[in-house]
Amino acid sequence: MSELLKYILTHEEAFRRNRLPSLYSDFTPQKKTNPDGYAVNVAAWEQALNRAAKRGYTSSRGVRVRSGSTVSAKSGTAPVKRKKTDHLILRTDESLLRDLESPEWGRPVALGTVFDEAVRNNSMIPLPVYKTTAGLLQRKSQWKLIDPGVLSPWNVMSWGARQLKGFVVGPESDSAPKLQVQELVLIENLQEAADLVVKKATGGNSSKLDLIYSRESFVEEFAAILNDATELSDADFDVLLLYLSRDSGAIAYDGKTIKFKSADESPEITQQDTTIASIKTLVSTVSKQVTSLEAKIAELTVSAKTALSNKNRISALSAVRSKKMAEHNLQQRFNTLMQLEEVYSKIEQAAGQVDMVQVMQASTGVLRGLHTQIGGAERVEDIVEELREEMTKVDEVGSIMNEADPVIDEGEIDDELAAMEKSDREAREKEEAAVTKNRLAELDGVKKASDEASRRARASEDADSALADNIIDRLSNMSVEDRPMQAN
């Protein structure tokens, strides 16, 4: 099983085992009989191939392994190797069918149908067509007519003729078309890569010089923009730079120098930009040479020590001699690098000064325009004097209007105020007297109720005492004869 198929079966939810018979079958007739199932299968294949290409699994052209370096917390710099494969371009040929071949279900029969639908929907565009036709991604309708005269490769001309025939007279049959050998630009991956590049290049608080790249430094900086384990191919960078410069307008590109659009100006490459890009590239190149020479010196040192421990004086002398030459070259590279970095620093400083001068010049123009609107200091003095005169007139008018007001006797005002205070005081006294009266009435009622309760209590006590006295008198007056005789 190929890495491509293993990735798809492992990571794509749509490629569950129970869905594989349908996905590998010729589902082209379902476009009429089961449109929903047809659309689901086409979308599943298109999404799976896009994602696999994004991770470098679909490239059928020669894969080149490039050495790079990454920083490690323990060992400093450690060499890494990345595959350089296609991520934005998909080649549809026999090798793709072999990579997708399943031991159980064979090859996907309807893959040609998938690519035809993707081309009609502009989610995949033939590479020669994309390179020679501007504005394809801005068109809402499908691009159906292709001018073969603008396409140089013969296979693209034949592809256009077949597409045109299909659009005019319809498909020859309901079976899946044969897979055409072509290179398709994966628009989804292309747009994602472009967005990531622009965000990385312009996202930080960088100076204008950081927005300028040579093609070499651009490739070095954004090679792993889609996947850390793989790098974009040269063909990918051709398409990406074309998209950024022609379709999105994010950069200016003249074949050698790339300049990203800043917030306050449109990208336009000047001779200064080209020189700055060259200096940046040269600094990067010399830095790599310094790193390589340092590693070589360390290696030669180890070789010399090993030769001495093995009593091999000739090899030790050779290693030491090579080490001395490498150290000499390293010192030269260091000096060159320091000079280049100083030059670049001065250029960056000068660019900042240019920005400051431009801002100051623009500010001067603004102040000049405002002063022109004001009319100078003499005009301001005249305006202030006129304002004072008008304010004086307002005060005079106010004084005249105050003289026309009716004369009011202050004594009458005092008498009226005293009468109002007296009336208010009498009202409060009446209110307080009514409250006091009500409270006295309440206290009198409480006293009467208490007296009545005491009277009733005394009467009850007198009645009980009288009854007790009566009983005692009756008992004391009873004679012995009146008592019952006891039996002898």
Secondary structure, 3 states (H helix, E strand, C coil): CCHHHHHHHHHCHHHCHHHHHHHHCCCCCHHHHCHHHHHHHHHHHHHHHHHHHHCCCCCCCCCEEEEEEEEECCCEEEEEEEEEECCCEEEECHHHHHHHCECCCECCCCHHHHHHHHHHCCCEEEHHHHHHCCCHHHCCCCCCCCCHHHCCCHHHHHHHHHHHHHHHHCCCCCCCCCCCCEEEEEHHHHHHHHHHHHHHHHCCCCCHHHHEEEHHHHHHHHCCCCCCCEEECHHHHHHHHHHHHHHCCCEEECCCEEEECCCCCCCCCCHHHHHHHHHHHHHHHHHHHHHHHHHHHHHHHHHHHHHHHCCCHHHHHHHHHHHHHHHHHHHHHHHHHHHHHHHHHHHHHHHHHHHHHHHHHHHHHHHHHHHHHHCCHHHHHHHHHHHHHHHHHHHHHHHHHHHCCCCCCHHHHHHHHHHHHHHHHHHHHHHHHHHHHHHHHHHHHHHHHHHHHHHHHHHHHHHHHHHHHHHHHHHHHCCCCCCCCCCC
